[in-house]
Amino acid sequence: MVSKGFRNPTIREMYMFRPANAELKPERMMNYELSFKQYLPGERLWYGASVFYLKAENLIATVMQNGRPLNINTGATEHSGVELEGGYKVNPSISLHFNYSYLHMSVPQLAAPEHKAYLGADYKKHRLSLSVGLQYIGNLYTIQGDNARKENFALFNATAKYQLVRQLAVFVKGDNLLARQYEINAGFPMPKATVMAGVDINL
């Protein structure tokens, strides 16, 4: 796959409040990707891999300069990496799946982790379905420039759902059940453990 991207800076990035910068140039990029995926006989086990290379110009990022945030074009950058994925169906009720990606950046980018991994399991029996997953994020930049800062964290999520009738189901969902403290954007802490319940209606 070959793709080409272009993005103009937004009004907010150029003119609205600090860290606005009216001198921003448009982002441009080219991306090349080669992927492979295979199911083994019986389709109980599958796996896949992808390699990619991205070359970009004028990516827009918010960095600290002289103690204040400012939107700037970070110049040319090259990203390359690999993604691995796979899954295994243990029996008709239980399935496992995973993915991992590694990203090499010539210039670090905000909210783009170097390592990202996920391990999940699904269970479905009659009207009940359960899903659990553990996600790891490593070397994610939340601040660039003078006071660069990186985050490493793991999140555990779980969902349970019960189908009462064909059109009606109830569910409960928990996010970040390990109550980890982390940020994706500096200065905006993400919630700790959260739990919600609800009803799905399918007419």
C-alpha positions as CSV (number, residue, x, y, z in Angstrom):
1,M,0.0,0.0,0.0
2,V,1.2,3.5,-0.9
3,S,-0.6,6.6,0.4
4,K,0.0,10.3,0.3
5,G,-1.2,12.7,3.0
6,F,-1.7,16.5,3.3
7,R,-3.1,18.6,6.1
8,N,-3.5,22.3,6.5
9,P,-3.0,23.8,10.0
10,T,-6.3,24.5,11.7
11,I,-7.6,27.9,12.7
12,R,-7.0,27.0,16.4
13,E,-3.4,25.9,15.7
14,M,-2.7,29.2,13.9
15,Y,-4.7,31.9,15.6
16,M,-6.6,30.9,18.8
17,F,-4.8,31.4,22.1
18,R,-1.4,30.3,23.1
19,P,0.3,28.1,21.7
20,A,-1.0,29.5,18.3
21,N,1.4,30.3,15.6
22,A,0.3,32.1,12.4
23,E,3.5,31.0,10.5
24,L,2.6,27.3,10.4
25,K,3.0,25.4,7.1
26,P,0.9,22.5,5.9
27,E,1.9,18.9,6.8
28,R,2.8,16.6,4.0
29,M,3.7,12.9,4.1
30,M,4.2,9.7,2.1
31,N,3.6,6.2,3.6
32,Y,4.6,2.8,2.3
33,E,3.4,-0.4,3.9
34,L,3.7,-4.2,3.2
35,S,1.4,-6.6,5.0
36,F,0.9,-10.3,5.3
37,K,-1.8,-12.3,7.1
38,Q,-2.5,-16.1,7.1
39,Y,-5.0,-18.4,8.6
40,L,-3.8,-22.0,9.3
41,P,-6.0,-24.9,8.3
42,G,-9.1,-25.0,10.5
43,E,-8.8,-21.3,11.1
44,R,-8.1,-21.8,14.8
45,L,-4.7,-20.0,14.6
46,W,-3.9,-16.9,12.5
47,Y,-1.0,-14.5,12.4
48,G,0.1,-11.4,10.5
49,A,2.9,-8.9,10.1
50,S,3.4,-5.5,8.6
51,V,6.4,-3.3,7.9
52,F,6.0,0.4,7.1
53,Y,8.0,3.5,6.3
54,L,6.7,7.1,6.5
55,K,8.4,10.3,5.4
56,A,6.9,13.5,6.5
57,E,7.5,17.3,6.2
58,N,6.4,20.1,8.5
59,L,4.6,18.0,11.1
60,I,2.9,20.3,13.6
61,A,3.7,19.8,17.3
62,T,3.4,21.8,20.5
63,V,6.7,22.3,22.2
64,M,8.0,24.2,25.1
65,Q,10.2,27.2,24.1
66,N,11.5,29.7,26.7
67,G,9.1,28.1,29.2
68,R,6.0,28.6,27.1
69,P,4.1,26.3,24.7
70,L,4.3,27.0,21.0
71,N,2.9,25.2,17.9
72,I,5.8,24.7,15.4
73,N,6.6,22.8,12.3
74,T,9.1,20.1,13.4
75,G,10.7,19.9,9.9
76,A,11.3,16.6,8.1
77,T,11.0,13.3,9.9
78,E,11.1,9.6,9.0
79,H,9.2,6.8,10.8
80,S,9.7,3.1,10.3
81,G,8.4,0.1,12.1
82,V,6.9,-3.3,12.3
83,E,3.5,-4.6,13.5
84,L,2.8,-8.2,14.6
85,E,-0.6,-9.7,15.3
86,G,-2.1,-13.1,15.9
87,G,-4.9,-15.0,17.5
88,Y,-5.9,-18.5,18.6
89,K,-9.3,-20.0,19.1
90,V,-9.0,-22.3,22.1
91,N,-12.5,-23.7,21.7
92,P,-15.9,-22.5,20.5
93,S,-16.2,-20.3,23.5
94,I,-12.7,-18.9,24.2
95,S,-10.4,-17.0,21.9
96,L,-7.1,-15.2,22.5
97,H,-5.5,-12.4,20.5
98,F,-2.5,-10.1,20.6
99,N,-0.7,-7.4,18.7
100,Y,2.6,-5.5,19.1
101,S,4.0,-2.6,17.2
102,Y,7.4,-0.9,17.3
103,L,7.9,2.6,15.9
104,H,11.3,4.2,15.2
105,M,11.1,8.0,14.8
106,S,14.0,10.2,13.6
107,V,12.2,13.0,15.4
108,P,10.0,12.1,18.4
109,Q,6.3,13.0,18.0
110,L,3.7,13.7,20.6
111,A,1.3,10.8,21.4
112,A,3.2,8.4,19.2
113,P,4.6,5.5,21.4
114,E,7.7,3.6,20.5
115,H,6.2,0.4,21.9
116,K,2.5,-0.6,21.9
117,A,1.3,-4.1,22.9
118,Y,-2.1,-5.7,23.6
119,L,-3.1,-9.1,24.9
120,G,-6.8,-10.0,25.1
121,A,-9.2,-12.8,25.7
122,D,-12.8,-13.3,24.7
123,Y,-15.4,-15.7,26.2
124,K,-18.8,-16.3,24.8
125,K,-21.3,-18.9,26.0
126,H,-25.0,-18.8,25.2
127,R,-26.1,-15.3,26.2
128,L,-23.1,-14.3,28.2
129,S,-20.0,-12.7,26.7
130,L,-16.8,-11.5,28.5
131,S,-13.8,-9.6,27.2
132,V,-10.6,-8.7,29.0
133,G,-7.5,-6.9,27.7
134,L,-4.1,-5.7,28.8
135,Q,-2.5,-2.8,26.9
136,Y,1.1,-1.6,27.3
137,I,2.3,1.8,26.1
138,G,6.1,2.5,26.2
139,N,8.1,5.6,25.5
140,L,5.2,7.9,24.6
141,Y,6.2,11.6,24.4
142,T,3.9,14.0,26.2
143,I,6.3,16.9,25.9
144,Q,8.8,17.8,23.3
145,G,11.6,20.3,23.2
146,D,13.4,21.8,26.2
147,N,11.8,19.6,28.9
148,A,10.9,16.4,27.0
149,R,8.9,13.9,29.0
150,K,7.9,10.3,28.2
151,E,5.2,8.0,29.7
152,N,5.1,4.3,30.2
153,F,1.9,2.6,31.4
154,A,-0.3,-0.5,31.3
155,L,-4.1,-0.5,31.2
156,F,-6.4,-3.3,32.1
157,N,-9.9,-3.2,30.7
158,A,-12.8,-5.6,30.9
159,T,-16.4,-5.8,29.6
160,A,-19.3,-8.2,30.4
161,K,-22.5,-8.4,28.4
162,Y,-25.6,-10.5,28.8
163,Q,-28.3,-10.8,26.1
164,L,-31.6,-10.8,27.9
165,V,-33.7,-11.1,24.7
166,R,-32.9,-10.7,21.0
167,Q,-33.4,-6.9,21.1
168,L,-32.1,-6.2,24.6
169,A,-28.8,-6.7,26.4
170,V,-27.2,-5.3,29.6
171,F,-23.5,-4.7,30.0
172,V,-20.9,-3.5,32.5
173,K,-17.6,-2.1,31.4
174,G,-14.4,-1.2,33.3
175,D,-11.5,0.9,32.0
176,N,-8.1,1.3,33.5
177,L,-9.0,-1.1,36.3
178,L,-5.4,-1.0,37.6
179,A,-6.0,2.7,38.4
180,R,-2.8,3.8,36.7
181,Q,-1.9,7.5,36.6
182,Y,-0.8,8.6,33.1
183,E,-1.1,11.4,30.5
184,I,-1.3,11.3,26.7
185,N,-1.2,15.1,26.5
186,A,0.9,17.0,29.1
187,G,-1.2,18.7,31.7
188,F,-4.3,16.6,31.1
189,P,-4.3,13.5,33.4
190,M,-6.4,10.6,32.2
191,P,-9.0,9.1,34.5
192,K,-8.1,6.4,36.9
193,A,-10.4,3.3,37.2
194,T,-13.8,3.9,35.7
195,V,-16.8,1.6,35.6
196,M,-20.0,2.1,33.7
197,A,-23.1,0.0,33.1
198,G,-25.8,0.3,30.4
199,V,-28.4,-1.2,28.2
200,D,-28.1,-2.1,24.5
201,I,-31.4,-1.9,22.5
202,N,-31.3,-3.2,19.0
203,L,-34.7,-2.6,17.2
